[in-house]
Amino acid sequence: MIGASKTRLRPVGALGIMLGLAGAFVGYNASAQDVTITNARLVIGDGGEPISGGTVVVRGGNVVYAGPAGGAPAGGGTAVDAGGAFVTPGIFATVTTLGLADVTAVEETNDIAARGTPFSAALDASTSINPTSQHILVHKVAGITRAATAMMPSGSIFAGQGAIIDLDGDANPVMQARAFQMINLGEAGAAQAGGSRPAAHALLRAALREAQALVGKTGIPQTTAIDKADEVLLSRFDAEALVPVVTGRQKLYVEAERMADIRAVLALKAEYPRLDLVLVGATEGWLVANDIAAAGVPVIANGLLDLPETFEQLGATQSNAGRLARAGVKVAINAATMQNPRRLQQVAGNLVALAKMPGAAGMTWGQAFAAISSVPAEISGMGGKAGVLKPGAVGDVVIWTEDPLEAGAVPSAVFIAGRAQDLTNHQTRLRDRYKTLDESARPKAYDW
């Protein structure tokens, strides 16, 4: 434990705010895991409204208290006065490709898709997460501390197995490997399966049947005779990878946009009741919101899509997420439909504004923040452990320059598991190098 010390926050410069980049957290030992943050406008992340004068206590990397100052235990570690600023849990981004590519246009650095592989469901994203990827470091600066990351389908309806990662930049970013299986049953899945949705559904059912036949038999040498007379397109390796799906031990994330496709996904529960289904995208989900709620299937929903990009999104509306939530569906905001997940807080803020528009359906402030924090964490299997400031949760805490759901807000400090994070990255270094036009300190590349 570190001896108590008083720390203040350095304001973020105007240029840093413009670029969406936070200033460094000053005067804090990066190895510390015990911290007490006081005088906070505290956001628990569970859907409630902010608490004025709140306190957060993190010990051993985990939250031990978050609430009104009067109930906080005796201090210890480093004391931080938030000065009335918003203090929230870290943002939980899902679904992303963070850590799977450095430069997406450079094939050698891009592991997002595997177009030439003979494998599909067995692909494991956790094996290629790069913790020093600038994409990870840049998104940490935006207050994202945990993420669900997955590959994209390229040679099959199956994208493979996604992972839950942290963004602290250390050598071990993977919190949970093989956390979920990702598939597409919309237009993209139909194209990969042979050109039609019936082909995609036939492939999925054949794959699940093959996996069901292997329950209790995984690990048997390939040479051992096993009755798989209905094998169609899956290798034994891929079929074994689906065994946790059919037994309900691994979540099945299904990307589906149009109403008819969503109904077809929900029907899978009748055939395979142990499936732990999660809908991804669900642009037309509002049309069948009551059916989704009745099935108890959570949705990682496209946040503000209102202009159809494909024929399966003709029913797009900005009120989709709000209407789903109003029907009782557990809704998180999908990061996959954004240019980058850093826009999650902006989308959540727009949902708050949408709630004030006549005839539209949005979310309350607390609901919107939960849709990018505790709800995606819960959907990902980390309920109560991430995206929330409650005892037992990881000590992911973000201090903001202003209301985090306002477009200009950036973190002034980020803690992951209680450790204050370095908020520099390639973008901040470029900013600092070129923010003046003084040519006396030009990079060596410009010297003759």
C-alpha positions as CSV (number, residue, x, y, z in Angstrom):
1,M,0.0,0.0,0.0
2,I,1.2,3.5,-0.8
3,G,1.4,6.2,1.8
4,A,-1.4,8.8,1.6
5,S,-0.8,11.7,-0.7
6,K,-3.0,14.5,-2.0
7,T,-3.3,14.7,-5.8
8,R,-5.0,17.2,-8.0
9,L,-5.9,16.9,-11.7
10,R,-4.3,19.0,-14.4
11,P,-6.9,20.5,-16.8
12,V,-6.9,19.2,-20.3
13,G,-5.7,21.7,-22.9
14,A,-8.0,23.0,-25.6
15,L,-6.1,21.3,-28.3
16,G,-6.3,18.0,-26.4
17,I,-10.1,18.4,-26.1
18,M,-10.4,19.1,-29.8
19,L,-8.5,16.0,-30.7
20,G,-10.4,13.9,-28.2
21,L,-7.2,13.2,-26.3
22,A,-6.8,13.5,-22.5
23,G,-3.9,15.2,-20.7
24,A,-1.7,13.1,-18.5
25,F,-2.6,12.3,-14.9
26,V,0.1,14.1,-12.8
27,G,1.8,13.0,-9.7
28,Y,0.6,9.4,-9.3
29,N,2.6,6.2,-9.0
30,A,1.6,3.9,-11.9
31,S,2.1,0.8,-9.8
32,A,-0.5,1.8,-7.2
33,Q,-3.6,-0.2,-6.7
34,D,-5.2,1.6,-3.7
35,V,-6.9,4.9,-4.3
36,T,-9.7,6.9,-2.8
37,I,-11.4,9.5,-5.0
38,T,-13.6,12.1,-3.2
39,N,-15.7,15.1,-4.1
40,A,-17.0,13.3,-7.1
41,R,-20.2,13.5,-9.1
42,L,-20.4,9.8,-8.9
43,V,-21.9,7.5,-11.5
44,I,-22.4,3.9,-10.3
45,G,-23.2,2.7,-13.9
46,D,-26.2,0.6,-13.0
47,G,-28.8,2.9,-14.6
48,G,-29.1,5.3,-11.7
49,E,-28.5,9.0,-11.8
50,P,-25.2,10.6,-10.6
51,I,-24.6,11.1,-6.9
52,S,-23.2,14.5,-5.8
53,G,-20.4,14.5,-3.3
54,G,-19.6,10.8,-3.9
55,T,-16.6,8.7,-3.0
56,V,-14.9,5.7,-4.6
57,V,-12.5,3.5,-2.7
58,V,-10.4,1.0,-4.6
59,R,-8.2,-1.5,-2.8
60,G,-6.1,-4.3,-4.2
61,G,-7.4,-3.4,-7.7
62,N,-11.1,-3.8,-6.8
63,V,-13.8,-1.5,-5.7
64,V,-14.6,-1.7,-2.0
65,Y,-17.0,1.2,-1.8
66,A,-18.8,3.7,-4.1
67,G,-21.5,6.0,-2.8
68,P,-22.1,9.0,-0.6
69,A,-19.0,10.3,1.2
70,G,-20.6,9.6,4.7
71,G,-20.5,5.8,4.2
72,A,-17.0,5.5,2.9
73,P,-14.5,3.4,4.9
74,A,-11.3,5.0,6.3
75,G,-8.9,6.1,3.6
76,G,-5.7,4.5,2.5
77,G,-3.5,4.6,-0.5
78,T,-3.5,7.8,-2.7
79,A,-6.3,10.4,-2.1
80,V,-7.6,12.2,-5.2
81,D,-10.0,15.2,-5.0
82,A,-12.1,15.1,-8.1
83,G,-13.2,18.7,-7.6
84,G,-16.8,17.9,-8.4
85,A,-16.0,16.3,-11.7
86,F,-17.9,13.3,-13.1
87,V,-16.4,10.0,-11.9
88,T,-17.7,6.9,-13.6
89,P,-16.8,3.2,-14.2
90,G,-14.8,2.5,-17.3
91,I,-16.7,2.1,-20.6
92,F,-17.2,-1.4,-21.8
93,A,-17.1,-1.6,-25.6
94,T,-18.8,-4.3,-27.5
95,V,-18.5,-5.6,-30.2
96,T,-15.0,-4.4,-31.4
97,T,-11.9,-5.6,-33.3
98,L,-9.6,-3.8,-30.8
99,G,-6.2,-5.5,-30.7
100,L,-6.6,-7.4,-33.9
101,A,-5.1,-4.9,-36.3
102,D,-2.5,-2.2,-36.3
103,V,-3.0,-0.8,-39.8
104,T,-6.1,-2.3,-41.3
105,A,-5.0,-1.5,-44.9
106,V,-1.7,-3.5,-44.3
107,E,-2.6,-7.1,-44.6
108,E,0.4,-8.3,-42.5
109,T,-0.8,-6.4,-39.5
110,N,-4.5,-7.2,-39.9
111,D,-6.0,-10.3,-38.2
112,I,-9.6,-9.2,-38.3
113,A,-10.6,-11.6,-41.1
114,A,-9.2,-14.9,-42.3
115,R,-10.3,-15.3,-45.9
116,G,-8.1,-18.2,-46.8
117,T,-8.4,-20.4,-43.8
118,P,-10.0,-23.8,-43.8
119,F,-11.3,-23.1,-40.2
120,S,-14.3,-21.2,-39.0
121,A,-15.9,-21.7,-35.6
122,A,-12.5,-22.8,-34.2
123,L,-10.8,-19.4,-34.8
124,D,-9.8,-17.9,-31.5
125,A,-9.3,-14.1,-31.5
126,S,-7.5,-14.2,-28.2
127,T,-4.4,-15.7,-29.8
128,S,-3.6,-12.6,-31.7
129,I,-4.5,-9.7,-29.4
130,N,-1.7,-7.1,-29.5
131,P,-1.7,-5.2,-26.2
132,T,0.5,-2.4,-27.6
133,S,-1.7,-1.7,-30.6
134,Q,-2.2,2.0,-30.9
135,H,-5.9,1.3,-31.4
136,I,-6.0,0.0,-27.8
137,L,-4.0,2.9,-26.4
138,V,-6.1,5.5,-28.2
139,H,-9.4,4.1,-27.0
140,K,-8.1,3.9,-23.5
141,V,-7.7,7.7,-23.6
142,A,-11.4,7.8,-24.5
143,G,-12.3,6.1,-21.2
144,I,-12.8,2.6,-22.6
145,T,-11.2,0.1,-20.1
146,R,-12.6,-3.2,-21.2
147,A,-13.9,-4.6,-24.5
148,A,-15.3,-7.6,-26.2
149,T,-13.3,-8.1,-29.4
150,A,-13.9,-10.5,-32.2
151,M,-13.0,-11.4,-35.8
152,M,-15.3,-10.8,-38.7
153,P,-16.9,-13.6,-40.8
154,S,-15.1,-13.9,-44.1
155,G,-15.2,-17.5,-45.3
156,S,-18.2,-18.8,-43.4
157,I,-21.1,-17.6,-41.3
158,F,-18.8,-18.2,-38.3
159,A,-16.4,-15.5,-37.3
160,G,-15.0,-17.6,-34.5
161,Q,-14.6,-17.1,-30.8
162,G,-14.3,-13.6,-29.3
163,A,-12.4,-12.5,-26.3
164,I,-12.9,-10.1,-23.4
165,I,-9.8,-7.8,-23.0
166,D,-8.6,-5.0,-20.9
167,L,-7.0,-1.9,-22.3
168,D,-4.2,-1.3,-19.8
169,G,-1.5,-2.0,-22.3
170,D,0.3,-4.7,-20.2
171,A,1.5,-8.0,-21.6
172,N,-1.7,-9.9,-20.7
173,P,-4.7,-8.1,-22.2
174,V,-7.0,-11.2,-22.4
175,M,-9.3,-11.5,-19.4
176,Q,-11.4,-14.3,-20.9
177,A,-10.5,-16.2,-24.0
178,R,-13.3,-17.9,-26.1
179,A,-15.9,-15.9,-24.3
180,F,-18.5,-16.1,-27.2
181,Q,-19.0,-17.5,-30.7
182,M,-19.8,-14.9,-33.3
183,I,-21.9,-15.6,-36.4
184,N,-23.9,-13.7,-39.1
185,L,-27.4,-14.8,-40.2
186,G,-28.2,-11.7,-42.3
187,E,-27.2,-10.7,-45.8
188,A,-23.5,-11.2,-45.2
189,G,-24.1,-14.6,-43.7
190,A,-26.3,-15.6,-46.6
191,A,-23.6,-14.6,-49.1
192,Q,-21.0,-16.7,-47.2
193,A,-23.2,-19.7,-47.0
194,G,-24.0,-20.0,-50.7
195,G,-26.1,-17.0,-51.6
196,S,-29.3,-17.3,-49.5
197,R,-30.6,-17.2,-46.0
198,P,-32.0,-20.7,-46.1
199,A,-28.4,-21.9,-46.9
200,A,-27.1,-20.0,-43.9
201,H,-29.7,-21.5,-41.5
202,A,-29.1,-25.0,-42.9
203,L,-25.4,-24.6,-42.3
204,L,-25.9,-23.4,-38.8
205,R,-28.3,-26.2,-37.9
206,A,-26.0,-28.8,-39.4
207,A,-23.1,-27.3,-37.5
208,L,-25.1,-27.4,-34.2
209,R,-26.2,-31.0,-34.8
210,E,-22.6,-32.0,-35.4
211,A,-21.5,-30.3,-32.2
212,Q,-24.3,-31.9,-30.3
213,A,-23.1,-35.3,-31.5
214,L,-19.7,-34.5,-30.0
215,V,-20.9,-33.6,-26.5
216,G,-18.9,-35.6,-24.0
217,K,-16.6,-36.8,-26.8
218,T,-14.2,-33.9,-27.4
219,G,-10.5,-34.6,-27.1
220,I,-10.9,-38.0,-28.7
221,P,-8.2,-38.5,-31.4
222,Q,-9.3,-37.7,-34.9
223,T,-8.7,-41.2,-36.0
224,T,-11.3,-42.5,-33.6
225,A,-14.5,-43.5,-35.4
226,I,-17.4,-41.3,-34.3
227,D,-20.8,-41.3,-35.9
228,K,-21.0,-38.0,-37.8
229,A,-23.0,-39.2,-40.7
230,D,-24.6,-35.7,-41.2
231,E,-21.3,-33.9,-41.5
232,V,-21.5,-31.2,-44.2
233,L,-19.0,-28.4,-44.0
234,L,-17.4,-28.4,-40.6
235,S,-14.1,-29.9,-39.8
236,R,-13.8,-31.9,-36.6
237,F,-11.9,-29.0,-35.0
238,D,-14.7,-26.5,-35.8
239,A,-17.4,-28.9,-34.6
240,E,-15.6,-29.3,-31.3
241,A,-15.4,-25.6,-30.9
242,L,-19.2,-25.4,-31.0
243,V,-19.7,-27.9,-28.2
244,P,-19.7,-25.2,-25.6
245,V,-22.3,-23.3,-27.6
246,V,-24.8,-26.2,-27.8
247,T,-24.3,-26.9,-24.1
248,G,-24.9,-23.3,-23.1
249,R,-21.4,-22.7,-21.7
250,Q,-20.4,-20.3,-24.4
251,K,-22.6,-17.4,-25.6
252,L,-23.7,-17.3,-29.2
253,Y,-23.6,-13.8,-30.7
254,V,-25.8,-13.7,-33.8
255,E,-25.7,-10.7,-36.1
256,A,-29.2,-10.2,-37.6
257,E,-30.8,-6.9,-38.8
258,R,-34.2,-7.4,-40.3
259,M,-37.3,-8.4,-38.5
260,A,-37.7,-11.8,-40.2
261,D,-34.1,-12.7,-39.5
262,I,-34.5,-11.8,-35.8
263,R,-37.6,-14.0,-35.6
264,A,-35.7,-16.9,-37.2
265,V,-32.9,-16.5,-34.6
266,L,-35.4,-16.5,-31.7
267,A,-36.9,-19.7,-33.1
268,L,-33.5,-21.4,-32.5
269,K,-34.3,-21.5,-28.8
270,A,-37.1,-24.0,-29.5
271,E,-34.7,-26.4,-31.2
272,Y,-31.7,-25.8,-28.9
273,P,-33.1,-24.5,-25.6
274,R,-29.6,-24.4,-24.0
275,L,-28.3,-21.8,-26.4
276,D,-27.2,-18.6,-24.7
277,L,-28.2,-16.2,-27.5
278,V,-27.3,-12.6,-27.9
279,L,-28.6,-10.5,-30.8
280,V,-26.1,-8.1,-32.5
281,G,-27.2,-5.2,-34.7
282,A,-31.0,-5.8,-34.7
283,T,-31.7,-2.7,-36.7
284,E,-35.4,-3.7,-37.1
285,G,-35.5,-5.1,-33.5
286,W,-38.1,-2.5,-32.5
287,L,-40.6,-4.2,-34.7
288,V,-40.4,-7.4,-32.7
289,A,-39.3,-5.9,-29.3
290,N,-42.0,-7.7,-27.3
291,D,-40.9,-11.1,-28.8
292,I,-37.3,-10.4,-28.0
293,A,-38.2,-9.4,-24.4
294,A,-40.3,-12.5,-24.0
295,A,-37.5,-14.7,-25.2
296,G,-35.1,-13.1,-22.7
297,V,-32.5,-12.5,-25.3
298,P,-30.3,-9.4,-24.8
299,V,-29.4,-7.1,-27.7
300,I,-26.2,-5.3,-28.6
301,A,-28.1,-2.8,-30.7
302,N,-27.1,-0.3,-33.4
303,G,-27.5,2.9,-31.6
304,L,-28.6,5.7,-33.9
305,L,-28.9,4.2,-37.4
306,D,-31.7,5.8,-39.2
307,L,-30.7,5.6,-42.9
308,P,-30.8,2.1,-44.4
309,E,-27.4,1.0,-45.7
310,T,-28.7,-2.3,-46.9
311,F,-32.0,-3.9,-47.8
312,E,-32.1,-5.7,-44.4
313,Q,-32.2,-2.2,-42.6
314,L,-35.2,-0.7,-44.3
315,G,-36.9,-0.3,-41.0
316,A,-34.0,1.7,-39.4
317,T,-34.9,4.3,-36.8
318,Q,-33.0,6.2,-34.2
319,S,-35.6,5.1,-31.7
320,N,-34.6,1.4,-32.1
321,A,-32.5,1.1,-28.9
322,G,-35.0,3.2,-26.9
323,R,-38.0,1.2,-28.0
324,L,-36.2,-2.1,-27.2
325,A,-35.4,-0.8,-23.7
326,R,-39.0,0.4,-23.2
327,A,-40.2,-3.1,-24.1
328,G,-38.0,-4.6,-21.3
329,V,-35.1,-5.8,-23.5
330,K,-31.6,-5.7,-22.0
331,V,-29.9,-3.3,-24.5
332,A,-26.2,-2.4,-25.0
333,I,-24.9,-0.1,-27.7
334,N,-23.1,-1.8,-30.5
335,A,-19.6,-0.4,-31.2
336,A,-19.2,-2.3,-34.4
337,T,-21.4,0.1,-36.4
338,M,-19.2,3.1,-35.6
339,Q,-16.0,4.2,-37.3
340,N,-14.4,3.6,-33.9
341,P,-15.7,2.7,-30.5
342,R,-14.6,6.1,-29.1
343,R,-18.0,7.4,-30.3
344,L,-19.9,5.2,-27.8
345,Q,-20.4,8.0,-25.3
346,Q,-21.5,10.4,-28.1
347,V,-24.2,7.9,-29.2
348,A,-25.3,7.4,-25.6
349,G,-25.6,11.1,-25.2
350,N,-27.7,11.4,-28.3
351,L,-30.0,8.8,-27.0
352,V,-30.6,11.0,-23.9
353,A,-31.4,13.9,-26.2
354,L,-33.7,11.7,-28.3
355,A,-35.8,11.0,-25.2
356,K,-36.8,14.7,-25.2
357,M,-38.0,14.7,-28.8
358,P,-41.8,14.3,-29.4
359,G,-42.7,10.9,-30.8
360,A,-39.1,9.5,-30.4
361,A,-37.8,6.9,-27.9
362,G,-34.5,7.4,-26.2
363,M,-33.1,6.7,-22.8
364,T,-32.6,8.5,-19.5
365,W,-29.1,9.6,-18.7
366,G,-28.6,6.7,-16.3
367,Q,-29.9,4.1,-18.8
368,A,-27.8,5.5,-21.6
369,F,-24.6,5.4,-19.6
370,A,-25.4,1.8,-18.4
371,A,-25.8,0.9,-22.1
372,I,-22.1,1.5,-22.6
373,S,-20.9,0.3,-19.2
374,S,-22.7,-2.2,-17.0
375,V,-25.1,-3.7,-19.6
376,P,-22.5,-4.7,-22.2
377,A,-20.4,-6.1,-19.3
378,E,-23.4,-8.1,-18.1
379,I,-24.2,-9.4,-21.6
380,S,-20.5,-10.4,-21.9
381,G,-20.6,-12.5,-18.7
382,M,-19.0,-9.9,-16.5
383,G,-22.1,-8.6,-14.6
384,G,-21.1,-7.0,-11.4
385,K,-17.4,-7.3,-12.3
386,A,-16.9,-4.5,-14.9
387,G,-18.7,-1.4,-16.1
388,V,-20.0,-0.7,-12.6
389,L,-18.7,0.8,-9.4
390,K,-19.8,-1.6,-6.8
391,P,-18.0,-3.7,-4.2
392,G,-16.2,-6.6,-5.9
393,A,-16.0,-5.0,-9.3
394,V,-12.6,-4.3,-10.9
395,G,-11.3,-0.9,-10.1
396,D,-11.8,0.7,-13.5
397,V,-12.5,4.4,-12.8
398,V,-12.6,7.4,-15.1
399,I,-12.6,11.1,-14.1
400,W,-14.0,13.3,-16.8
401,T,-13.6,17.0,-17.7
402,E,-17.4,17.4,-18.0
403,D,-20.5,15.3,-18.4
404,P,-19.2,12.2,-20.1
405,L,-22.2,12.0,-22.5
406,E,-21.4,15.5,-23.9
407,A,-19.5,15.5,-27.1
408,G,-16.6,17.6,-25.7
409,A,-16.0,15.4,-22.6
410,V,-12.6,13.6,-22.3
411,P,-11.1,11.8,-19.4
412,S,-8.6,13.6,-17.2
413,A,-7.6,10.4,-15.5
414,V,-8.2,6.7,-16.2
415,F,-7.6,3.9,-13.7
416,I,-7.7,0.2,-14.7
417,A,-7.8,-2.3,-11.8
418,G,-6.8,0.6,-9.6
419,R,-3.7,1.6,-11.6
420,A,-3.5,5.1,-13.0
421,Q,-2.9,4.9,-16.8
422,D,-0.5,6.6,-19.0
423,L,-2.7,8.6,-21.4
424,T,-0.1,9.1,-24.1
425,N,-0.1,7.4,-27.4
426,H,1.0,8.0,-31.0
427,Q,-1.7,10.6,-31.6
428,T,-0.8,12.6,-28.5
429,R,2.9,12.5,-29.4
430,L,2.2,13.7,-32.9
431,R,0.0,16.5,-31.5
432,D,2.7,17.6,-29.1
433,R,5.4,17.5,-31.9
434,Y,3.4,19.6,-34.4
435,K,1.2,21.9,-32.3
436,T,3.5,24.8,-33.0
437,L,5.1,26.0,-36.3
438,D,8.5,26.5,-34.8
439,E,10.8,24.9,-37.4
440,S,13.9,25.0,-35.1
441,A,12.9,21.6,-33.6
442,R,12.1,19.9,-36.9
443,P,12.4,16.1,-36.9
444,K,15.8,14.8,-38.1
445,A,14.1,13.5,-41.3
446,Y,14.0,17.1,-42.4
447,D,17.7,17.8,-41.9
448,W,19.9,18.0,-45.0
